[in-house]
Amino acid sequence: MTARRRDHPPALPLALSAVLVAFLLLPTLALLGRGLGADFLPTLRGEVVLDALRVSLLTTGLTLVLTLVLVTPVAWLLARFEFPGKAVLDTLLDLPIVLPPVVAGVGLLLTFGRTGLLGRPLELAGIELAFSPAAVVLAQLFTAAPFYLRAAKAGFGAIDRDTEDAARTDGAGRWQVFRRITWPLAFPFLLEGLVLTWARALGEFGATILFAGSLQGQTRTITLAIYSAMESDLGPALVLSAVMVVVAFTLLLLVRLVSARRVRA
């Protein structure tokens, strides 16, 4: 009986991998080491940090609700139907993923700012969006919603149509089929998309600072608070950075677990 030969990785790829791992991990470990120190809890309870956490949680929560309501129907239509201009529309909806956030902020200002395309009519109606909490939500929605769109399209496109057709044959209506079959089968994809969307919204900076400003307690999110604290008090910046590292790792792990369960299913 021939013994099974164990392969050992070549020295050069192994060395390069070690360099890359060290390069990626050392800054993260440095952040955690400084941010999770003895002053972590007192600083975490400070007004600057609590305001940033509150604004970020509130705005990203609203962004997720709007993403779910507005993007899900679009994803379903793009995944299920063919129509003229579909490729162009699909590309335009994905465009915010590759646009620099600062460019997105300029576009939002030119559209919803006081002198923007829709800014004047909105102002006449008593609605001012720029440099308000609503502007934070719009900036997050613009930059983060495409991540959910991509995942939702993949989810709706992966469903076996025969399962839905069988339900319709048994007398189920279109809404019943969507609620009881389409939605549950696509849910792992949708959940993964929502997690990625929330993570992107939580880390949004460029579009937010241009379109919403950085007003403590109103529009200053975690990332804006980190940027502001770096100029005056390093403590809140380190604590918030450590919180972001922990949150990002947790979200990535959740996405991995959801993807693994989807593959096993």
C-alpha positions as CSV (number, residue, x, y, z in Angstrom):
1,M,0.0,0.0,0.0
2,T,1.6,3.3,-1.1
3,A,1.9,5.9,1.6
4,R,0.2,9.2,0.9
5,R,2.7,11.9,0.0
6,R,2.3,15.2,1.9
7,D,2.9,18.3,-0.2
8,H,4.7,21.2,1.4
9,P,4.2,24.7,0.1
10,P,7.1,26.2,-1.9
11,A,9.2,28.6,0.1
12,L,8.7,31.7,-2.0
13,P,4.9,31.8,-2.0
14,L,5.0,31.0,1.7
15,A,7.3,33.9,2.4
16,L,5.3,36.3,0.3
17,S,2.1,35.2,2.1
18,A,3.7,35.8,5.5
19,V,4.7,39.3,4.4
20,L,1.1,40.1,3.2
21,V,-0.5,38.6,6.4
22,A,1.9,40.7,8.5
23,F,1.2,43.8,6.5
24,L,-2.6,43.4,6.8
25,L,-2.7,42.3,10.4
26,L,-0.2,44.6,12.1
27,P,-2.2,47.9,11.6
28,T,-5.3,46.1,12.8
29,L,-3.6,44.7,15.9
30,A,-2.1,48.1,16.6
31,L,-5.6,49.7,16.5
32,L,-7.0,47.1,18.8
33,G,-4.1,47.3,21.2
34,R,-4.4,51.1,21.5
35,G,-8.1,51.3,21.3
36,L,-9.1,48.6,23.7
37,G,-6.8,49.8,26.5
38,A,-7.6,50.9,30.0
39,D,-9.4,54.1,28.8
40,F,-11.7,52.2,26.5
41,L,-14.9,52.2,28.6
42,P,-14.5,55.7,30.0
43,T,-13.9,57.1,26.5
44,L,-16.7,54.9,25.1
45,R,-19.1,56.6,27.5
46,G,-18.0,60.1,26.4
47,E,-20.4,62.4,24.7
48,V,-18.4,62.6,21.4
49,V,-18.3,58.8,21.1
50,L,-22.0,58.2,22.1
51,D,-23.2,60.9,19.8
52,A,-21.3,59.3,16.9
53,L,-22.6,55.8,17.7
54,R,-26.2,57.1,18.0
55,V,-26.1,59.0,14.7
56,S,-24.5,56.1,12.9
57,L,-26.9,53.5,14.3
58,L,-30.0,55.6,13.5
59,T,-28.9,56.6,10.0
60,T,-27.7,53.2,8.9
61,G,-30.9,51.6,10.3
62,L,-33.0,54.0,8.2
63,T,-30.7,53.3,5.2
64,L,-31.3,49.5,5.6
65,V,-35.1,50.0,5.7
66,L,-35.1,52.2,2.6
67,T,-32.7,49.7,0.8
68,L,-35.0,46.8,1.6
69,V,-38.2,48.6,0.4
70,L,-36.8,50.4,-2.7
71,V,-34.1,48.0,-4.0
72,T,-35.8,44.6,-3.5
73,P,-38.5,45.1,-6.3
74,V,-35.8,46.5,-8.6
75,A,-33.6,43.4,-8.0
76,W,-36.5,41.1,-8.6
77,L,-37.4,42.8,-11.9
78,L,-33.8,42.8,-13.1
79,A,-33.3,39.1,-12.2
80,R,-36.6,37.9,-13.8
81,F,-37.4,40.0,-16.8
82,E,-35.8,41.1,-20.0
83,F,-36.5,44.5,-21.5
84,P,-34.8,47.1,-23.7
85,G,-32.0,49.0,-22.0
86,K,-31.7,46.4,-19.2
87,A,-27.9,46.2,-19.5
88,V,-27.5,50.0,-19.4
89,L,-29.8,50.3,-16.4
90,D,-28.0,47.5,-14.6
91,T,-24.7,49.2,-15.2
92,L,-25.9,52.6,-14.0
93,L,-27.3,51.1,-10.8
94,D,-23.9,49.4,-10.1
95,L,-22.0,52.6,-10.8
96,P,-21.9,54.0,-7.2
97,I,-19.8,50.9,-6.3
98,V,-16.9,52.1,-8.4
99,L,-17.5,55.9,-8.1
100,P,-15.2,57.7,-5.6
101,P,-17.4,58.7,-2.6
102,V,-16.4,62.3,-3.0
103,V,-17.8,62.3,-6.5
104,A,-21.0,60.8,-5.1
105,G,-21.1,63.7,-2.6
106,V,-20.8,66.3,-5.3
107,G,-23.5,64.6,-7.3
108,L,-25.9,64.6,-4.3
109,L,-25.1,68.3,-3.7
110,L,-25.8,69.2,-7.3
111,T,-29.1,67.3,-7.1
112,F,-30.4,68.0,-3.6
113,G,-28.4,71.0,-2.5
114,R,-30.0,74.4,-2.1
115,T,-29.0,75.4,-5.7
116,G,-29.3,71.9,-7.0
117,L,-31.6,70.3,-9.6
118,L,-34.2,69.4,-7.0
119,G,-33.0,71.6,-4.2
120,R,-35.0,74.7,-5.1
121,P,-38.4,72.9,-5.5
122,L,-37.8,71.1,-2.2
123,E,-36.9,74.3,-0.4
124,L,-40.1,75.9,-1.7
125,A,-41.9,72.9,-0.2
126,G,-40.2,73.5,3.2
127,I,-37.7,70.6,2.8
128,E,-34.0,71.1,3.2
129,L,-32.0,68.0,2.8
130,A,-28.3,69.1,2.6
131,F,-26.4,69.2,5.9
132,S,-29.1,67.4,7.8
133,P,-29.5,63.8,9.2
134,A,-31.6,63.1,6.1
135,A,-28.5,63.9,4.0
136,V,-26.5,61.3,5.9
137,V,-29.1,58.7,5.0
138,L,-29.2,59.7,1.3
139,A,-25.4,59.6,1.1
140,Q,-25.4,56.1,2.7
141,L,-28.2,54.9,0.5
142,F,-26.5,56.1,-2.7
143,T,-23.2,54.5,-1.9
144,A,-24.3,51.3,-0.1
145,A,-27.6,50.1,-1.8
146,P,-25.9,48.7,-4.9
147,F,-24.3,46.0,-2.7
148,Y,-27.7,44.8,-1.7
149,L,-28.9,45.0,-5.3
150,R,-26.1,42.7,-6.5
151,A,-26.8,40.1,-3.8
152,A,-30.6,40.3,-4.3
153,K,-30.3,39.8,-8.0
154,A,-28.1,36.7,-7.5
155,G,-30.7,35.4,-5.0
156,F,-33.7,35.9,-7.2
157,G,-31.9,34.6,-10.2
158,A,-30.8,31.4,-8.4
159,I,-34.4,30.2,-7.6
160,D,-35.7,27.3,-9.6
161,R,-38.7,28.6,-11.6
162,D,-40.3,25.1,-11.5
163,T,-40.9,25.4,-7.8
164,E,-42.7,28.7,-8.3
165,D,-44.7,27.3,-11.2
166,A,-45.8,24.3,-9.1
167,A,-47.1,26.6,-6.5
168,R,-49.1,28.6,-9.0
169,T,-50.5,25.3,-10.4
170,D,-51.8,24.6,-6.9
171,G,-53.7,27.9,-6.9
172,A,-51.2,30.3,-5.2
173,G,-51.3,33.9,-6.4
174,R,-48.2,35.9,-7.4
175,W,-47.9,37.6,-4.0
176,Q,-48.3,34.2,-2.2
177,V,-45.6,32.7,-4.3
178,F,-43.3,35.5,-3.6
179,R,-44.0,35.6,0.1
180,R,-43.9,31.8,0.8
181,I,-41.4,30.5,-1.8
182,T,-39.4,33.3,-3.6
183,W,-38.5,35.3,-0.5
184,P,-37.5,32.4,1.8
185,L,-35.4,30.8,-0.9
186,A,-33.6,34.1,-1.7
187,F,-33.3,35.1,2.0
188,P,-29.7,34.0,2.5
189,F,-28.6,36.1,-0.5
190,L,-30.7,39.0,0.8
191,L,-29.3,38.8,4.3
192,E,-25.8,38.8,2.9
193,G,-26.6,41.8,0.8
194,L,-28.1,43.6,3.8
195,V,-25.0,42.9,6.0
196,L,-22.7,44.2,3.2
197,T,-24.9,47.3,2.8
198,W,-24.9,48.1,6.5
199,A,-21.1,47.7,6.7
200,R,-20.7,50.0,3.7
201,A,-23.1,52.6,5.1
202,L,-21.4,52.5,8.5
203,G,-18.1,53.2,6.9
204,E,-19.3,55.9,4.5
205,F,-17.2,59.1,4.7
206,G,-16.6,61.1,1.5
207,A,-20.1,61.6,0.3
208,T,-21.4,62.2,3.8
209,I,-18.9,65.0,4.7
210,L,-19.6,66.8,1.5
211,F,-23.4,66.5,1.5
212,A,-24.2,66.3,5.2
213,G,-21.3,68.0,6.9
214,S,-19.9,67.0,10.3
215,L,-22.3,68.4,13.0
216,Q,-21.9,66.6,16.3
217,G,-25.1,64.9,17.4
218,Q,-26.7,65.5,14.0
219,T,-24.6,64.4,11.0
220,R,-21.3,63.3,12.6
221,T,-21.1,59.5,12.1
222,I,-18.4,57.2,13.5
223,T,-16.1,57.8,10.5
224,L,-16.5,61.6,10.7
225,A,-16.0,61.5,14.4
226,I,-12.7,59.6,14.0
227,Y,-11.5,62.2,11.4
228,S,-12.5,65.1,13.7
229,A,-10.9,63.5,16.8
230,M,-7.6,63.0,15.0
231,E,-7.2,66.8,14.9
232,S,-7.8,67.3,18.6
233,D,-8.3,64.3,21.0
234,L,-6.8,61.0,19.9
235,G,-8.7,59.0,22.5
236,P,-12.1,58.9,20.9
237,A,-10.5,58.3,17.5
238,L,-8.7,55.2,18.8
239,V,-11.8,53.8,20.6
240,L,-14.1,54.4,17.6
241,S,-11.5,52.8,15.3
242,A,-11.3,49.7,17.6
243,V,-15.1,49.5,17.6
244,M,-15.1,49.7,13.8
245,V,-12.5,46.9,13.6
246,V,-14.6,44.6,15.8
247,V,-17.8,45.4,14.0
248,A,-16.2,44.8,10.6
249,F,-14.7,41.5,11.7
250,T,-18.1,40.4,13.1
251,L,-19.9,41.4,9.9
252,L,-17.4,39.6,7.6
253,L,-17.6,36.5,9.8
254,L,-21.4,36.6,9.5
255,V,-21.2,36.9,5.7
256,R,-18.8,33.9,5.6
257,L,-21.2,31.8,7.8
258,V,-24.2,32.8,5.7
259,S,-22.3,32.0,2.4
260,A,-21.2,28.6,3.8
261,R,-24.7,27.7,4.8
262,R,-26.0,28.7,1.4
263,V,-23.4,26.5,-0.3
264,R,-24.2,23.5,1.9
265,A,-27.9,24.0,1.2
